[in-house]
Amino acid sequence: MSHHIIRKIRLAHCKRGPSRCEKCREMDQGKICLLDIGPFKNDLAQRRVIEVCLDGTTTWREFEVVRVFEDRNQAAQYAVENHIDDVSY
């Protein structure tokens, strides 16, 4: 089962980051994104992690960007329509 949250994160192209990758430098800006923090079982991909609070416990979870929103209003509307409570801009 997947779990979605909305956060403002810095986009990245690869794990080398903006200091060593031209494409990452071009993408190095904060965007509001829909993130899937669901369990990734039997998956050998490396993913970034984000700190989240689940059931009152703070933990680090792998995430995958599902969607990038144009602005805060679009993200807020999506959160209401899809019953996403965990939103932080």
Buried (B, 14 or more C-beta within 10 A) or exposed (E): EEBBBBBBBBBBBEEEEBEEBEEBEEBBEEBBBBBBBBEBEEEEEEBEEBEBEEEEEEEEBBBBBEBEBEEEEEBBEBBEEEEBEBBEE
